[in-house]
Amino acid sequence: MKQARETEQRSAAQQRVTIRDVAQQTGLSIATVSRVLNGRSNVAPDTRDRVLEAMGGLGRQAPRRRGLSAGDGKADRGVYVRCPYVLTDYFGLIVSAIAESLHVHGMHAIVDAGESSWKRTEVLKTLTGWPQVVGALLILPSEPEGDLERLRDQGFPFVVVDPRTSPPRDIAAVSAANFAGARRLVTHLTELGHRRIGVLGGPPEWMASTDRLAGYLAPLVGVGVLPTPDLVRSVTDPTVEEGYRVAAELLDRRDRPTALVAFNDKMAVGALHAAADRGLRVPHDLSVAGFDDIDVARAAHPALTTVRQPLGEMGRMAVSLLGRMLAGHELDALHVELATDLVVRGSTGPV
């Protein structure tokens, strides 16, 4: 019996079709098929008939048609917000902006957040079966690219916020201008005369880490300095403690750097502590800079020079994109990159 059920399940999986299959069968675009499946009004009647007829021919395994809401009132229109991290002053700002913006648009947030959310690894595979959820906002998703592509092919509307890795070209995503922000920060330091600049990098597999590292190194090349790997450290968990540890490694060198740039403000605070423990004065003996401009950057002593990320704007932009998708509109740009700002404070100074 068990073997028969497994054979039946494999057969059903092999027969399951996606929105892409419907598009190929009808000769229509994926966006047009998605509008029909989501019950949008801005579709020609004959086009709608073609899609529904194709779905009928595909049988029970055809993509499920979704309505804009599960009930009659706006209060039933829920958006699943997944943030598998503790809602600190970084992720908390994004989620708060999303919740407030959804409320303005007549929808409510179904928030799945915190470290326990990491254990719910199969959740994306079940979203299409949640009747009260009309779309999703996925913040720094830990799921593999294949799970996102599968959700897209099922015609489920979603937007990735602050993607962990470079998202597929046809998946909507919102991020900050990490490369430009990092480049502007190190340009500020080179203009102060710094040439030996240490990098306290984040998780090497994150897109933000690679973009910021490239941005940090570009201004050095511009002033004739060949960056060396021995001044770059990476961590898997960008915390104050890890910032202290890798900053200490660089500051204990005989040829220590004159400046340190950190993946985020928390790591930069760790660098300030490492400098203080070694009797180094900031910014007289060492310049330190962060990234994000969260509360800890202003509370540090001295206050941190940093790059301000548009965290609230990222959340609001994601809601705006999702709203357009739910209304059946084509998006002008699938990957939106929001500008960052350099904030100069007391932790950086001339060599």
C-alpha positions in Angstrom: 0.0 0.0 0.0 2.8 2.4 1.0 4.6 1.8 -2.3 1.4 2.3 -4.3 0.8 5.7 -2.6 4.4 6.8 -3.3 4.0 5.8 -6.9 0.7 7.7 -7.1 2.3 10.8 -5.5 5.2 10.7 -7.9 2.8 10.4 -10.9 0.8 13.4 -9.7 3.9 15.5 -9.2 5.1 14.6 -12.7 1.6 15.6 -14.1 1.4 18.9 -12.2 1.6 21.9 -14.5 2.5 25.5 -13.9 1.4 28.9 -15.1 4.3 28.7 -17.6 2.8 25.5 -19.1 -0.6 27.3 -19.6 1.2 30.3 -21.2 3.0 28.0 -23.6 -0.2 26.1 -24.5 -2.2 29.3 -25.2 0.7 31.3 -26.7 0.1 34.1 -24.2 2.5 35.7 -21.8 3.0 34.5 -18.2 1.7 37.9 -17.0 -1.5 37.6 -19.0 -2.2 34.1 -17.7 -1.5 35.3 -14.2 -4.0 38.1 -14.5 -6.7 35.5 -15.5 -5.8 33.1 -12.7 -5.9 36.0 -10.2 -9.4 37.1 -11.4 -8.3 40.5 -12.8 -10.8 42.5 -14.9 -8.3 44.0 -17.3 -8.2 41.0 -19.6 -10.1 40.7 -22.9 -13.0 38.2 -22.8 -11.7 36.0 -25.6 -8.2 35.9 -23.9 -9.8 34.9 -20.6 -11.8 32.1 -22.4 -8.6 30.8 -24.0 -6.9 30.5 -20.6 -9.9 28.9 -18.9 -10.4 26.5 -21.7 -6.7 25.5 -21.5 -7.0 25.0 -17.8 -10.1 22.8 -18.3 -8.1 20.7 -20.7 -5.3 20.4 -18.2 -7.6 18.9 -15.5 -7.1 19.0 -11.8 -3.4 19.6 -12.0 -3.9 23.0 -13.6 -2.8 26.1 -11.6 -5.5 27.2 -9.2 -7.4 30.3 -10.0 -7.0 32.9 -7.2 -9.3 35.7 -6.3 -8.1 39.0 -4.9 -9.5 38.3 -1.5 -10.8 35.3 0.3 -13.9 37.0 1.6 -16.2 39.9 0.8 -14.4 42.6 2.9 -11.0 44.2 2.6 -10.1 42.9 6.1 -9.9 39.4 4.5 -7.1 40.4 2.2 -4.0 39.1 3.9 -0.4 39.3 2.7 2.1 36.8 4.1 5.2 38.5 5.3 8.1 36.1 5.9 11.1 37.4 7.8 13.1 34.4 9.3 15.1 36.7 11.6 14.6 38.4 14.9 12.8 41.7 14.4 15.7 44.0 15.5 16.2 47.6 14.5 17.1 46.5 11.0 14.4 43.9 10.1 11.9 45.5 12.4 12.0 48.8 10.5 11.3 46.9 7.2 8.4 44.8 8.7 6.8 47.8 10.4 6.9 49.8 7.2 5.3 46.9 5.3 2.5 46.4 7.9 1.7 50.1 7.9 1.7 50.4 4.1 -0.5 47.3 3.7 -3.0 48.8 6.1 -3.1 51.9 4.0 -3.9 49.7 1.0 -6.7 48.0 2.8 -4.8 44.7 3.5 -3.3 43.2 6.6 0.0 41.5 7.3 0.3 37.9 8.3 3.8 38.0 9.8 6.0 35.0 10.1 9.2 36.1 11.8 11.9 35.1 14.3 14.5 32.4 14.4 11.8 29.7 14.7 10.7 30.7 11.2 13.9 29.1 9.8 12.5 25.7 10.7 9.4 26.2 8.5 11.4 25.5 5.4 8.5 24.0 3.4 6.2 27.0 3.9 6.6 28.5 0.3 5.5 25.2 -1.2 2.2 25.5 0.6 1.3 29.2 0.1 -0.9 28.6 -2.9 -3.2 26.6 -0.7 -3.8 29.3 1.9 -7.2 30.7 0.9 -6.9 34.0 2.9 -3.5 34.9 1.4 -3.4 36.9 -1.8 0.3 37.5 -2.0 3.6 37.4 -0.1 6.6 39.6 0.8 9.7 37.6 1.5 12.5 39.4 3.4 16.0 38.1 2.8 14.6 34.7 2.1 16.7 31.7 3.0 14.9 29.4 0.6 16.8 28.2 -2.5 16.2 29.9 -5.9 14.2 26.9 -7.1 11.5 27.4 -4.4 11.1 31.0 -5.6 10.9 30.0 -9.2 8.3 27.3 -8.4 6.1 29.8 -6.6 6.4 32.2 -9.6 5.4 29.4 -12.0 2.3 28.7 -9.9 1.1 32.3 -10.6 1.4 33.3 -6.9 2.2 37.1 -6.5 5.2 37.9 -4.3 8.1 40.3 -4.0 11.5 39.6 -2.5 12.8 42.3 -0.2 16.6 42.6 0.4 17.4 39.4 -1.6 20.0 37.1 -0.1 21.3 36.2 -3.6 20.8 37.7 -7.0 17.1 36.9 -7.8 16.1 35.5 -11.2 15.4 38.3 -13.7 11.6 37.6 -13.8 11.1 37.8 -10.0 10.2 41.1 -8.5 12.7 42.3 -5.9 13.6 45.5 -3.9 17.1 46.2 -2.5 19.4 49.0 -1.6 22.2 50.4 -3.7 24.9 48.5 -1.8 27.7 49.0 -4.4 27.1 52.7 -4.8 26.8 53.2 -1.0 30.0 51.3 -0.2 31.9 53.1 -3.0 30.9 56.5 -1.7 32.0 55.6 1.8 35.5 54.5 0.9 35.8 57.5 -1.5 35.2 59.6 1.7 38.1 57.8 3.4 40.5 58.0 0.5 39.8 61.8 0.3 40.9 61.9 4.0 44.2 60.3 2.9 43.5 56.7 3.9 45.1 54.0 1.8 45.4 51.0 4.1 41.7 50.2 4.7 40.5 47.0 6.3 37.2 45.4 5.4 35.0 43.6 7.9 32.8 41.8 5.5 29.5 40.0 6.0 28.4 36.5 4.9 30.3 35.8 1.7 27.3 34.2 0.0 25.0 37.2 0.4 24.5 39.5 -2.5 24.8 42.6 -0.2 28.3 41.3 0.9 29.7 40.9 -2.6 28.2 44.2 -3.8 29.6 46.1 -0.8 33.0 44.5 -1.1 33.2 45.5 -4.8 32.1 49.0 -3.8 34.7 49.3 -1.0 37.6 48.2 -3.3 36.7 50.3 -6.4 37.9 53.7 -4.9 41.2 52.2 -3.8 41.9 51.1 -7.3 41.0 54.6 -8.4 43.8 56.1 -6.2 46.3 53.5 -7.4 46.1 51.1 -4.5 45.9 47.4 -5.3 43.6 45.8 -2.7 45.1 42.8 -0.9 43.1 39.9 0.5 45.0 40.0 3.8 43.0 43.2 4.7 39.6 41.6 4.1 37.8 39.4 6.7 34.4 37.8 6.3 31.9 36.5 8.9 28.9 34.3 8.7 27.0 36.2 11.4 27.5 40.0 11.3 27.2 40.8 15.0 29.0 43.1 17.4 31.0 40.1 18.7 32.1 39.0 15.3 33.0 42.6 14.4 35.2 42.7 17.5 36.9 39.4 16.6 37.8 40.2 13.0 38.7 43.8 13.8 41.1 42.6 16.5 42.8 40.3 13.9 43.5 43.3 11.7 44.5 45.7 14.5 47.0 43.3 15.9 49.0 43.3 12.7 52.3 45.2 12.7 51.1 47.0 9.6 47.6 47.6 10.9 45.1 49.5 8.7 44.4 53.2 9.3 40.7 52.7 8.7 38.1 49.9 9.0 34.8 49.6 7.1 32.3 47.1 8.4 29.4 45.2 6.7 27.0 46.8 9.1 26.8 49.2 12.1 26.9 46.3 14.7 30.2 45.0 13.4 31.5 48.6 13.3 30.6 49.0 17.0 32.6 45.8 17.7 35.5 47.4 15.9 35.2 50.5 18.1 35.5 48.2 21.2 38.5 46.4 19.7 40.2 49.7 19.1 39.5 51.0 22.6 40.9 47.8 24.1 44.2 48.4 22.3 44.4 52.0 23.3 43.6 53.3 19.8 41.7 56.6 19.6 39.0 57.0 17.1 39.3 58.8 14.8 42.8 60.1 15.7 44.6 56.8 15.4 41.9 54.8 13.5 38.8 55.6 11.4 35.8 53.3 11.6 32.7 53.2 9.5 29.6 51.1 9.3 26.6 50.5 7.0 22.8 50.8 7.7 22.5 53.8 10.0 20.4 52.1 12.7 20.1 53.4 16.2 23.4 51.9 17.4 25.3 54.1 14.9 24.1 57.3 16.6 24.5 55.9 20.1 28.1 54.8 19.6 31.0 56.9 20.9 32.1 58.5 18.7 29.0 58.4 16.6 29.5 56.3 13.5 30.1 57.5 10.0 27.9 55.1 8.0 25.7 54.5 4.9 22.0 55.0 5.5 19.9 52.3 4.0 16.3 53.2 3.0 14.8 50.4 5.1 11.3 51.9 5.4 11.3 52.9 1.8 12.2 49.3 0.8 9.2 47.9 2.7 6.8 50.5 1.2 8.2 50.0 -2.3 7.7 46.2 -2.0 4.0 46.7 -1.0 3.6 49.1 -4.0 5.0 46.5 -6.4 2.8 43.8 -4.9 -0.2 46.0 -5.2 0.4 46.5 -8.9 0.8 42.8 -9.4 -2.5 42.1 -7.6 -4.2 44.7 -9.8 -2.9 42.9 -12.9 -0.6 45.6 -14.0 2.7 45.0 -15.7 5.7 46.2 -13.7 7.9 48.8 -15.3 10.9 47.3 -13.5 11.1 44.0 -11.7 14.3 44.7 -9.8 14.2 48.0 -8.0 17.3 49.4 -6.3 16.8 52.3 -3.9 19.5 55.0 -3.3 21.6 55.0 -0.1 23.1 58.1 1.6 26.5 58.7 3.2 26.2 60.0 6.7 29.5 61.5 8.0 29.9 61.6 11.8 32.8 61.6 14.3 34.3 58.1 13.8 36.2 59.1 10.6 39.0 61.6 10.2 42.2 62.3 8.3 45.2 60.1 8.5 
